[in-house]
Amino acid sequence: MRFVSENKEKPVFLYLALNAPHGPYYVPVEWAKPYQVDPESAPFAKFYGLCTNIDHNMGLLRAHLDEHGLTDITILMTDNGTAAG
């Protein structure tokens, strides 16, 4: 978001490639907790927590683009499918 703010006066190409939600599944516990239904669900809880965290942060980025009037001239996408099948 800082990059967007610092470069909003000129055209930019921003390719945001995220490692998540691929392993290792490092995610703060508060993101995984809603998906932790039993001990066996722990790996899935971390995966879903990462997905939720990505969605949250993409929403923050989208709001930042809106705030700076850049949404209509920005292509925002991700192709981070799952490696888990």
Sequence and secondary structure as in RCSB ss.txt:
>XXXX:A:sequence
MRFVSENKEKPVFLYLALNAPHGPYYVPVEWAKPYQVDPESAPFAKFYGLCTNIDHNMGLLRAHLDEHGLTDITI
LMTDNGTAAG
>XXXX:A:secstr
 HHHHHTTTS         TTSSS    HHHHGGG  SGGGHHHHHHHHHHHHHHHHHHHHHHHHHHTT GGG  
       S  
